[in-house]
Amino acid sequence: MPSTTPLTIIVAINPRAAFGLGLEAAPPVVTALEEAGHDVTALSMPSYDELREAVAAELRMGADALVVVGGDGMVSLGVNLIADSSVSLGIIPSGTGNDVARALGLPLDNTEAAIRMLLAELDHEPRRIDAGRVTAADGTVRWFAGVLSAGFDAIVNERANHMAWPRGPRRYTLAMVWELLWFRPIRYRVTIDGDPVDTKGMLVSVSNGTSIGGGMLITPDAQFDDGLLDVFIVGSLPKLRFIRLFPLVFKGRHVGNPAVTIRRGKSIRLESDDVVAYADGERIGMLPVEVEVRPGALLVLAPIL
């Protein structure tokens, strides 16, 4: 049934998402949008960089919405192209982690349900949420919707991104086990709204969303629209205690653990030596980084929870 207001929509497809599931999910998305009466341009390229350039060029021609088909990496692509603009972001989750989609309340592992929700949201005003704006040491600016991480989890992410097996969140788990064999606590300086904290720990994350690694609820009380970022710090722990902490994180039961600190702020600086930062599953670069919240910087096609 045609939509009451036809829109110009770009659909960006990552054929590598979840080992080809993005490519499988794309045709039903495009068909559904066209049948609803929208003007649709579908884009898929051999590489992430080529896709980003193609989508950017199409956005310059004008669009009402950008729909990304894939995981958090595709969300990152979309967020970095449309932040602080009037273009809405739609997400059809078909990646391995899907943490941003999960936090937004979108259907996971069910393309048909995700499409139905997308079509419904296109007939309403988009939801406005905050975004994180990251300035790297070289002055490069990047955006994220979910979580920026630096430390053990970012190192695990770096290894997982180079693994072809296993599929899904198990890949992250295997990478985590491997890195635990070699990991040592890291010395950080974390400055939150001008208040510096020197600490030695396992990881630091700056969260706009709630989870990383396919559902690890590191900041279960984080909100997308409170104008604040949640800073998650795990202090120095023996490996056995660190391993025991992980099952608790999947249910958010780590909050209150003496080794865990969660603080909120609007501006965060992370400093450390030889530590890499990732945001929404994509590599940002080495610390230091400056992170600030930009309230209402993103329009998303997702329900208000």
PyMOL commands that set and color helices and strands:
alter all, ss='L'
color gray80, all
select helices_A, chain A and resi 17-35+48-60+72-82+99-104+111-122+152-160+169-180+239-249
alter helices_A, ss='H'
color red, helices_A
select strands_A, chain A and resi 8-13+39-44+65-70+88-93+127-136+141-144+147-151+186-192+195-207+229-235+260-265+267-271+276-279+282-286+289-300
alter strands_A, ss='S'
color yellow, strands_A
deselect
rebuild
show_as cartoon
